[in-house]
Amino acid sequence: MTPTVLILCTGNSCRSHMAEGILRAAAGDLLDVQSAGSKPAGYVHPLAIKALAEIGIDISAHHSKHMDEFLSQDVETVITVCGNADQACPMFPGQLNRHHWGFDDPAHATGTEDEQMAVFRRVRDEIRKVFEAYAAGRRDAK
């Protein structure tokens, strides 16, 4: 059975979806990667979709989910990517690991679309560095 990794954020519109897409691409079939939020925004931010498309990852079919959808599932690892989700995070059935890796929320970026995209790219690249390293560590542990 493939272990489930659940990436949590408050709104489940930017950071958690970028992390989900990046970790899925990096881990392949090693992990079942999901994301959710404690207070889902109800959409995936279009600039998050665009930022990942720039690196060849398609998250355009993702949708915003509430973390309660996963309370009846075995979740091996929970990774929170914002402080609010870290504080609101319950224990999930079968949970063995919990990590908190906080990132700035690019949804709060202001200015022109180009200026906002610069923030989305920076956060995407920070997430990519951390989650690709995590995937490599999981692969090495196999």
N, C-alpha and C positions, 0 to 999 in steps of 0.2 A: 504494500500500500504506500502510495506517495505521500510524504508528510505535507500538511498544509501550513503555509506561512501566511498570516494575516497581517497586513500593513494598515495601521489605523491613523487617522487624522480627524480633526473636528468635522470639517465640511465635506471630505471625500470628493473634492473637486479638482485639486492640483497635485500637491506633493505625494499623497498616497497613490494616486493613479500613475504618476511618473515613476515612482518607486516600483509599483506593481509591474508596469511595462518593462522597465529596465531589468528587474530581477527575473521575470519570466524569460526574457531574451537571454540573460546570462546563465540561468540555471537549466534551461531546456526542460526536459522531462524529469529532472531530479526532484523538483518541488512543485506542489500545487500552490500557486501564488494567487492571493485574493487581496482586495482592499475594501475598507468600509470606513464609516465615520460615526462619531458620537452624535452629531447633529448634521446629517447630510444636506448639502446644498441643493440637491435635486438635479444636478447637471455636472458634466465634466467641462472645465474651463477650456474654451477654444484655443487659447494660447498655450495651454499644456499639451493639447493635441498637436498643435503646430510645432512646438519645441521638440517633441519626441519624433515627429515625422522627419524632422531635419537629421536625425541620427538613425533613420530607417526603422523606427518602431511605431506601429499603428495602434493607437488606443482609441480610435474614433468610435468603436462599438462599445466601449466601456460605459457603465452607468453608475450613478451615485447610489450607494447602499448604506443601510444602517447596520452598525455592528451587532445588533441583536439578532440579525438573520443568521449569525454564526454560532449563537449560544448553544444550539443543539448538535453542533458538528464537532468532531475532534480537530482541534487546532494545536499543532505541535509547538509553533513559535508565533508569538505576537511581537510585532515591531511597531512602536509608535514613532511618528515623525513630527509631532508637535506636542508642546507641553500640555495643552488642554486635554488632548486625547490620552496622554500618559496618566493624567490624574483621574480621568473618567473611565479608565479601562477596567473591565471586570476580568475575572478568571474565566477561561474557556475550558470546556471538557477536554481532557487529555493534554492540557498545556504543560509543556516541559520547560520552555524557555521564554524569556521576555527581554527585549532590548528597547532602549530609547535612544534614537538618533534624531535630534531636532534639526530642522531646516527652516530658514525664513519662508514666510508665506508669500509667494509671488503674486497671489491674487490681490495683495495690498499695494502692488506697484502702481505708480502714477505716471503721468506724462503721456507722451505720444505712444502709439502702438510700438514703434521701434524702441523707445525707452523701456516700455513694459516688457517687450521681448528680450531685451538685454538681461533683465532680472530673471525671467523664466529660464533663459539659457544658463545663467550662472547657477541657479538652484538645480536645474537639470544636471549640470556637470558635477555639482557637489554630490547629488544623490547617486549619480552614475558611479562615481569613484567609490563610495561606501558600499553600494549594493553589488557592484561587480566583485569587489574584494570579498564580501560576504559569500557570494555564490562560489567563488574560487575556494574559499575555506571549507564550505560544505562539500564541494567536489573532492577536495583533498582528504576530507575525513571519511569518505566512502571506502 
